[in-house]
Amino acid sequence: PLTYWEINGNLLKDIPAVKNLYVGAGVNYANFSYDNSALCGVLSALCDGSSEIGLNVLGGYKLGAGKAAPFVQARFALGGSEQLYVTGGFRF
C-alpha cells in the first residue's frame, strides 16, 4: 500500500494594513513509501520510500473575529512535498 504523511510547523503574522489578512512561513517534513511486492523487484526505488524536508509559504484570510475565527488559507510547500494546499478551519 501507499503511505504518505507529513508534519508542518508554521509561524503566522497578521498584516495590520489589511484587516484579517495574514502571511506565514514554516517547515515541512514529508514521508512517502510504497509497498507492493510485485513491483518491488522491478522498481526497487518505489519500495525504498523517501523523507524530505521543505519550506512552507502561506497566506490566509480570517472570516471573522474572536478567539476561534474561521479562516481560508493557501499554502505552498517548497522542497518536501511540493504541493499547493487550500484549507480552511478555525484559527485560535
PyRosetta script that sets phi, psi and omega in degrees:
from pyrosetta import init, pose_from_sequence

init()
pose = pose_from_sequence("PLTYWEINGNLLKDIPAVKNLYVGAGVNYANFSYDNSALCGVLSALCDGSSEIGLNVLGGYKLGAGKAAPFVQARFALGGSEQLYVTGGFRF")
pose.set_psi(1, 158.0)
pose.set_omega(1, 177.2)
pose.set_phi(2, -84.9)
pose.set_psi(2, 131.8)
pose.set_omega(2, 177.6)
pose.set_phi(3, -126.6)
pose.set_psi(3, 126.0)
pose.set_omega(3, 177.1)
pose.set_phi(4, -139.0)
pose.set_psi(4, 132.1)
pose.set_omega(4, 174.2)
pose.set_phi(5, -150.8)
pose.set_psi(5, 159.3)
pose.set_omega(5, 178.7)
pose.set_phi(6, -149.9)
pose.set_psi(6, 158.0)
pose.set_omega(6, 176.0)
pose.set_phi(7, -126.7)
pose.set_psi(7, 135.6)
pose.set_omega(7, -179.0)
pose.set_phi(8, -127.2)
pose.set_psi(8, 143.7)
pose.set_omega(8, 172.2)
pose.set_phi(9, -133.3)
pose.set_psi(9, 117.6)
pose.set_omega(9, -174.6)
pose.set_phi(10, -126.9)
pose.set_psi(10, 147.7)
pose.set_omega(10, 171.7)
pose.set_phi(11, -109.8)
pose.set_psi(11, 134.9)
pose.set_omega(11, -176.9)
pose.set_phi(12, -113.9)
pose.set_psi(12, 147.3)
pose.set_omega(12, 178.3)
pose.set_phi(13, -132.7)
pose.set_psi(13, 121.3)
pose.set_omega(13, 175.1)
pose.set_phi(14, -69.2)
pose.set_psi(14, 143.6)
pose.set_omega(14, 177.3)
pose.set_phi(15, -99.7)
pose.set_psi(15, 105.7)
pose.set_omega(15, -175.1)
pose.set_phi(16, -63.3)
pose.set_psi(16, -29.4)
pose.set_omega(16, -177.5)
pose.set_phi(17, -69.5)
pose.set_psi(17, -24.2)
pose.set_omega(17, 179.8)
pose.set_phi(18, -125.8)
pose.set_psi(18, 109.0)
pose.set_omega(18, -176.1)
pose.set_phi(19, -56.4)
pose.set_psi(19, 132.7)
pose.set_omega(19, 175.1)
pose.set_phi(20, 74.8)
pose.set_psi(20, 0.6)
pose.set_omega(20, 178.9)
pose.set_phi(21, -91.5)
pose.set_psi(21, 141.6)
pose.set_omega(21, 175.6)
pose.set_phi(22, -142.7)
pose.set_psi(22, 157.8)
pose.set_omega(22, 175.9)
pose.set_phi(23, -130.1)
pose.set_psi(23, 166.8)
pose.set_omega(23, 179.9)
pose.set_phi(24, -166.7)
pose.set_psi(24, 173.1)
pose.set_omega(24, 177.3)
pose.set_phi(25, -150.7)
pose.set_psi(25, 160.0)
pose.set_omega(25, -179.6)
pose.set_phi(26, -175.0)
pose.set_psi(26, -165.6)
pose.set_omega(26, -176.2)
pose.set_phi(27, -116.2)
pose.set_psi(27, 144.1)
pose.set_omega(27, -179.8)
pose.set_phi(28, -126.5)
pose.set_psi(28, 130.8)
pose.set_omega(28, 173.4)
pose.set_phi(29, -118.5)
pose.set_psi(29, 118.7)
pose.set_omega(29, -177.6)
pose.set_phi(30, -117.7)
pose.set_psi(30, 140.2)
pose.set_omega(30, 179.7)
pose.set_phi(31, -129.5)
pose.set_psi(31, 130.4)
pose.set_omega(31, -177.5)
pose.set_phi(32, -132.3)
pose.set_psi(32, 135.3)
pose.set_omega(32, 171.5)
pose.set_phi(33, -149.4)
pose.set_psi(33, 153.5)
pose.set_omega(33, -179.9)
pose.set_phi(34, -138.7)
pose.set_psi(34, 127.3)
pose.set_omega(34, -177.6)
pose.set_phi(35, -124.4)
pose.set_psi(35, 106.4)
pose.set_omega(35, 176.1)
pose.set_phi(36, -144.2)
pose.set_psi(36, 106.1)
pose.set_omega(36, -172.9)
pose.set_phi(37, -58.7)
pose.set_psi(37, -30.6)
pose.set_omega(37, 179.4)
pose.set_phi(38, -68.4)
pose.set_psi(38, -39.1)
pose.set_omega(38, -179.1)
pose.set_phi(39, -85.7)
pose.set_psi(39, -23.0)
pose.set_omega(39, -176.0)
pose.set_phi(40, -61.2)
pose.set_psi(40, -35.1)
pose.set_omega(40, 178.3)
pose.set_phi(41, -67.3)
pose.set_psi(41, -33.2)
pose.set_omega(41, -177.3)
pose.set_phi(42, -89.3)
pose.set_psi(42, -46.6)
pose.set_omega(42, -176.9)
pose.set_phi(43, -119.9)
pose.set_psi(43, 73.6)
pose.set_omega(43, -174.3)
pose.set_phi(44, -62.8)
pose.set_psi(44, -24.5)
pose.set_omega(44, 179.7)
pose.set_phi(45, -62.9)
pose.set_psi(45, -30.0)
pose.set_omega(45, 178.5)
pose.set_phi(46, -66.5)
pose.set_psi(46, -34.3)
pose.set_omega(46, -174.1)
pose.set_phi(47, -85.5)
pose.set_psi(47, -16.6)
pose.set_omega(47, 179.9)
pose.set_phi(48, -70.0)
pose.set_psi(48, -33.2)
pose.set_omega(48, -176.4)
pose.set_phi(49, 76.2)
pose.set_psi(49, 174.2)
pose.set_omega(49, 178.5)
pose.set_phi(50, -157.7)
pose.set_psi(50, 155.7)
pose.set_omega(50, 175.2)
pose.set_phi(51, -131.8)
pose.set_psi(51, 137.3)
pose.set_omega(51, -178.8)
pose.set_phi(52, -139.3)
pose.set_psi(52, 149.0)
pose.set_omega(52, 174.2)
pose.set_phi(53, -110.3)
pose.set_psi(53, 134.7)
pose.set_omega(53, 180.0)
pose.set_phi(54, -140.0)
pose.set_psi(54, -174.8)
pose.set_omega(54, -180.0)
pose.set_phi(55, -114.2)
pose.set_psi(55, 146.6)
pose.set_omega(55, 174.9)
pose.set_phi(56, -108.3)
pose.set_psi(56, 140.7)
pose.set_omega(56, 170.2)
pose.set_phi(57, -127.2)
pose.set_psi(57, 129.5)
pose.set_omega(57, -174.1)
pose.set_phi(58, -145.6)
pose.set_psi(58, 162.0)
pose.set_omega(58, 174.6)
pose.set_phi(59, -150.3)
pose.set_psi(59, 151.2)
pose.set_omega(59, -178.2)
pose.set_phi(60, -157.2)
pose.set_psi(60, 176.1)
pose.set_omega(60, -177.8)
pose.set_phi(61, -138.9)
pose.set_psi(61, 124.3)
pose.set_omega(61, 175.8)
pose.set_phi(62, -79.7)
pose.set_psi(62, 135.5)
pose.set_omega(62, -176.0)
pose.set_phi(63, -97.4)
pose.set_psi(63, 14.4)
pose.set_omega(63, -179.9)
pose.set_phi(64, -174.1)
pose.set_psi(64, -170.4)
pose.set_omega(64, 179.1)
pose.set_phi(65, -121.5)
pose.set_psi(65, 173.3)
pose.set_omega(65, 177.9)
pose.set_phi(66, 104.7)
pose.set_psi(66, -179.6)
pose.set_omega(66, -175.0)
pose.set_phi(67, -70.8)
pose.set_psi(67, -31.4)
pose.set_omega(67, -178.4)
pose.set_phi(68, -122.0)
pose.set_psi(68, 64.4)
pose.set_omega(68, -177.7)
pose.set_phi(69, -77.6)
pose.set_psi(69, 134.2)
pose.set_omega(69, 174.0)
pose.set_phi(70, -67.4)
pose.set_psi(70, 154.3)
pose.set_omega(70, -179.5)
pose.set_phi(71, -146.2)
pose.set_psi(71, 161.7)
pose.set_omega(71, 166.3)
pose.set_phi(72, -122.5)
pose.set_psi(72, 145.8)
pose.set_omega(72, -172.9)
pose.set_phi(73, -150.0)
pose.set_psi(73, 144.6)
pose.set_omega(73, 171.7)
pose.set_phi(74, -118.2)
pose.set_psi(74, 131.3)
pose.set_omega(74, -180.0)
pose.set_phi(75, -131.7)
pose.set_psi(75, 131.0)
pose.set_omega(75, 176.8)
pose.set_phi(76, -112.7)
pose.set_psi(76, 126.0)
pose.set_omega(76, 179.1)
pose.set_phi(77, -96.5)
pose.set_psi(77, 124.7)
pose.set_omega(77, 178.6)
pose.set_phi(78, -108.6)
pose.set_psi(78, 128.0)
pose.set_omega(78, 178.7)
pose.set_phi(79, 97.6)
pose.set_psi(79, -85.6)
pose.set_omega(79, -175.2)
pose.set_phi(80, -51.1)
pose.set_psi(80, -84.2)
pose.set_omega(80, -175.9)
pose.set_phi(81, -97.4)
pose.set_psi(81, -14.4)
pose.set_omega(81, 177.4)
pose.set_phi(82, 44.7)
pose.set_psi(82, 64.6)
pose.set_omega(82, 179.8)
pose.set_phi(83, -138.5)
pose.set_psi(83, 159.9)
pose.set_omega(83, 171.8)
pose.set_phi(84, -103.8)
pose.set_psi(84, 127.6)
pose.set_omega(84, 179.8)
pose.set_phi(85, -115.3)
pose.set_psi(85, 134.6)
pose.set_omega(85, 171.8)
pose.set_phi(86, -119.7)
pose.set_psi(86, 119.0)
pose.set_omega(86, -172.9)
pose.set_phi(87, -134.2)
pose.set_psi(87, 169.7)
pose.set_omega(87, 174.4)
pose.set_phi(88, -146.7)
pose.set_psi(88, 164.4)
pose.set_omega(88, 179.9)
pose.set_phi(89, 170.1)
pose.set_psi(89, -149.9)
pose.set_omega(89, 178.8)
pose.set_phi(90, -123.7)
pose.set_psi(90, 127.3)
pose.set_omega(90, -179.8)
pose.set_phi(91, -99.4)
pose.set_psi(91, 124.4)
pose.set_omega(91, -179.0)
pose.set_phi(92, -98.1)
pose.dump_pdb("model.pdb")
